[in-house]
Structures are given as structure tokens and as C-alpha cells.
Amino acid sequence: MTQKIRINKFLSDSGITSRRKSEEFILDGRVAVNDNIITSLSYKVDLEKDVVTLDGERIKPKRNIYLLLNKPKGYITTVSDERARRTVIDLIRIKEKIYPVGRLDYDTTGLLFLTNDGEFTQLLTHPSNKVPREYEVKLDKPLDFNDSKKLTDKVILDGTPAKFLRVSFIKYNDRKLVSVLCEEGRNRFVKRMFSKFGYRVEELLRISYAGIKLDVPPGKYRHLTFKEIQTIKEKYSN
């Protein structure tokens, strides 16, 4: 599938200038596509076919990276660590600089997106977009049915309302194992929600984010498909 983006975004994504400055270059007639001067800010570049130049010099498009990692325990969700602990970046074997989307605790496992697309990160993490996350949780004691209902009602956390969209039992005969769905990205949100009712989370695994399911083994990763990326952008963009 052909991927096209606006000419000003193409220039800013390439890293040579800001989006605002790139618009000035275009309006000044300094940008050409396939040797044709382009002065329309709405013009879209075909990333596979078009050759874009600024003052006659070819501009190479930035390669956007979108990865899905199954984060194992014992890794910090950051690019580097001052205490020399292992980070999720240590698991990735690519040259481009990428960054985690949001954060999973040191002992939390499961689905973590990594990308170099700042707009994609903002889309996934901004509270107003209400992007769902699903977790499997192992508690230190059986979850009371009344507490499970309260967790889907209004809970005050950090002085503001919070709730799970859904709480369900994974196994009928084991109420320590539950699945929760939420739209929250606050720090340690799942753990703190259960803590409000006297439960300690012993294990936490994120199994989906933005409708994308975890489908690789611990410590492994894959590239998101173009269809997955487009679906996320179309579904959660305001």
C-alpha cells in the first residue's frame, strides 16, 4: 500500500528543519518533487516513488520505526539508566534511535510499543484519546466480587476519578487471576487501583494496547504492520 504524507511533514520528519520552517521553504519555492517546484502546503509526497529536493539537494525521508516488544521482567522502560541496569533498548537490534511509548515497571511484563514517531507516541499516550490497555493480573489473595464491581465504579486516585472499564476472572475457580481493561496510563495505575482495596499485585502482564494483541515470546519483538499503524491512527486520532 502506497504511503503518502504532506510535504511539510516530510521535510520536518527528515530532521533538516522544523515544520514551521519547512512551510517557509515550500512557499518560497525552494522545494521540488521530481524536479517540479511545489508551493502547495497540502501536496502529498509518495514515500516510495517521489524524489524531494531542497535547493537542489535531495532530502531522504526519515524511516519511521514501530515495534511491538514483549517486555520481560528485569528491564527498565527507558533508553538509558544511570545505574547501568538493563533497559528495553538492550533487547532491540536496530540502528535507528527509538523510544518506549509510555512505561512498564521493572517487574511488569508484556506488550510495549517502541517508536521514533513522536506524533504516534502522543496519540497513544494522551488521556483524551482514551486508548485501551488490557492486563492479566495475579493478586496476593482472591478478589472479592464486591471489590471487582467497585473497581469499575468511580475510584478516587491522585484526587481524580479513576476506574477499570472491565474486571473479569480468567479462571472460574481461581479468583487471584483477573483480567482488567482500562484507558489509563498513569504511573503504576493497575497496582495502585488494587492497592486501594487492600490487594497486592504479584504479577502484571499487559496483553493488549490499542487493540493490538501480544503475539511474540518474552524478550522478542516485531514490526507493526502498515495496516496496524493506520488502524491505530484512524481509530484514536481526534
Summary of the structure (lengths in Angstrom):
residues: 238
radius of gyration: 21.8
end to end distance: 23.8
largest distance: 69.8
contacts: 669
relative contact order: 0.15
helix: 24%
strand: 32%
